[in-house]
Amino acid sequence: MLSKILVPMDNSEHAASALEYALEAHPDADVTVLHVVGVPSMMMGDAVALTLEDDISDAAAERAEPVFDRAHEVADERNREVETIVSMGHPARNIIDRAEEYDAIVLGSHGEDWRRATHRFLVGNVAETVSKRSPVPVTIVR
């Protein structure tokens, strides 16, 4: 039986489906939702705006709010609670770095930017990277 599950989320339907699955398939597990905000770089458009903020941590938390609001809605519909964590950096690396704190990871097969070829080329497929490198079991939900 799994007691601690990590569900990385962005604002995609696949991520919401992953959270739904985790909550329904593991009713006794503690579920943590992780949202990773990209760090500023020349190649990551949205993250560059963080550099203009006075407090990058506050700006990252603000960007995570819609994702966490959705996560809480999904959990509330199932009479469950979720813990939320916001982090900054590369999504796959952040997920893998936290993986050992959990019994399993449940994530969506594609993020919100999956249709943009440049995003896939520059950032790579998070689900694929996590499934290959995670030290704990990974469930990928479509």
PLY file of the C-alpha trace (Angstrom):
ply
format ascii 1.0
element vertex 142
property float x
property float y
property float z
element edge 141
property int vertex1
property int vertex2
end_header
0.00 0.00 0.00
1.21 3.48 -0.87
1.14 6.05 1.89
2.73 9.13 0.21
2.16 10.10 -3.42
3.63 13.01 -5.37
1.48 14.47 -8.15
3.32 17.08 -10.23
0.80 19.45 -11.82
0.61 22.22 -14.33
-2.69 23.62 -15.58
-3.31 20.84 -18.12
-6.17 18.35 -18.34
-3.66 15.50 -18.16
-2.37 16.79 -14.83
-5.89 17.08 -13.42
-6.59 13.52 -14.58
-3.44 12.35 -12.82
-4.59 13.92 -9.57
-8.05 12.40 -9.95
-6.48 8.99 -10.49
-4.15 9.32 -7.50
-6.98 10.33 -5.18
-9.35 7.60 -6.37
-6.85 4.73 -6.69
-5.13 5.45 -3.38
-7.85 6.65 -0.97
-5.67 6.23 2.13
-2.52 7.89 0.79
-1.31 11.40 1.57
-1.15 13.27 -1.73
1.19 16.18 -2.40
0.73 18.39 -5.47
3.95 19.92 -6.80
3.97 22.81 -9.25
7.34 23.75 -10.73
7.82 27.26 -12.09
10.68 27.44 -14.57
13.70 29.49 -13.62
14.59 32.43 -15.85
16.76 31.68 -18.86
17.08 32.99 -22.40
15.15 30.00 -23.76
12.20 29.89 -21.34
9.88 32.77 -22.27
7.39 32.87 -19.40
10.06 32.33 -16.76
12.03 35.36 -17.96
9.29 37.60 -16.55
10.19 36.35 -13.07
13.42 38.33 -13.27
11.38 41.55 -13.28
9.67 40.71 -10.01
10.84 42.14 -6.68
10.39 38.80 -4.93
10.80 35.77 -7.20
9.42 33.37 -4.56
6.23 35.41 -4.21
5.88 35.60 -7.99
6.33 31.82 -8.28
3.69 31.25 -5.61
1.33 33.58 -7.45
1.83 31.65 -10.70
1.10 28.40 -8.86
-2.23 29.66 -7.44
-4.44 28.65 -10.40
-2.89 25.17 -10.42
-3.38 24.76 -6.68
-6.93 26.11 -6.87
-7.71 23.44 -9.44
-6.00 20.77 -7.33
-8.08 21.74 -4.30
-11.27 21.64 -6.39
-10.45 18.11 -7.58
-9.66 17.03 -4.03
-12.78 18.69 -2.58
-14.97 16.82 -5.09
-13.60 13.60 -3.59
-13.71 14.76 0.04
-9.93 14.65 0.20
-7.17 17.05 1.11
-3.91 17.66 -0.71
-0.71 19.34 0.35
0.78 21.81 -2.14
4.37 22.72 -2.87
5.71 25.28 -5.34
9.26 24.99 -6.58
11.43 26.68 -9.18
13.67 25.10 -11.77
13.46 22.39 -14.37
10.28 20.33 -13.82
11.70 16.83 -14.38
14.77 17.52 -12.26
12.63 18.92 -9.42
10.34 15.90 -9.48
13.21 13.42 -9.51
15.03 15.27 -6.72
11.94 14.93 -4.48
10.98 11.40 -5.52
12.66 9.53 -2.66
10.42 11.35 -0.15
7.40 9.53 -1.66
6.26 5.97 -2.35
5.21 6.77 -5.92
4.72 9.53 -8.47
1.55 9.98 -10.52
1.73 12.46 -13.39
-0.04 13.40 -16.58
1.29 12.15 -19.88
1.57 15.66 -21.33
1.81 19.12 -19.82
0.03 22.28 -20.90
2.68 23.10 -23.55
2.86 19.64 -25.13
1.66 20.83 -28.55
4.45 23.37 -28.95
7.29 21.65 -30.76
9.82 24.18 -29.49
8.82 23.44 -25.91
9.31 19.70 -26.39
12.63 20.29 -28.15
14.05 22.68 -25.56
12.62 21.25 -22.36
11.96 17.63 -23.28
9.14 15.39 -22.22
8.83 15.57 -18.43
6.82 12.35 -18.09
9.34 10.41 -20.14
12.32 11.77 -18.21
10.72 11.15 -14.83
9.69 7.60 -15.75
13.24 6.77 -16.84
15.07 8.33 -13.88
12.75 8.08 -10.89
13.92 5.91 -7.97
10.24 5.19 -7.10
7.39 3.77 -9.21
5.80 6.18 -11.69
2.26 6.03 -13.04
1.57 8.10 -16.16
-2.06 9.04 -16.70
-3.63 10.10 -20.01
0 1
1 2
2 3
3 4
4 5
5 6
6 7
7 8
8 9
9 10
10 11
11 12
12 13
13 14
14 15
15 16
16 17
17 18
18 19
19 20
20 21
21 22
22 23
23 24
24 25
25 26
26 27
27 28
28 29
29 30
30 31
31 32
32 33
33 34
34 35
35 36
36 37
37 38
38 39
39 40
40 41
41 42
42 43
43 44
44 45
45 46
46 47
47 48
48 49
49 50
50 51
51 52
52 53
53 54
54 55
55 56
56 57
57 58
58 59
59 60
60 61
61 62
62 63
63 64
64 65
65 66
66 67
67 68
68 69
69 70
70 71
71 72
72 73
73 74
74 75
75 76
76 77
77 78
78 79
79 80
80 81
81 82
82 83
83 84
84 85
85 86
86 87
87 88
88 89
89 90
90 91
91 92
92 93
93 94
94 95
95 96
96 97
97 98
98 99
99 100
100 101
101 102
102 103
103 104
104 105
105 106
106 107
107 108
108 109
109 110
110 111
111 112
112 113
113 114
114 115
115 116
116 117
117 118
118 119
119 120
120 121
121 122
122 123
123 124
124 125
125 126
126 127
127 128
128 129
129 130
130 131
131 132
132 133
133 134
134 135
135 136
136 137
137 138
138 139
139 140
140 141
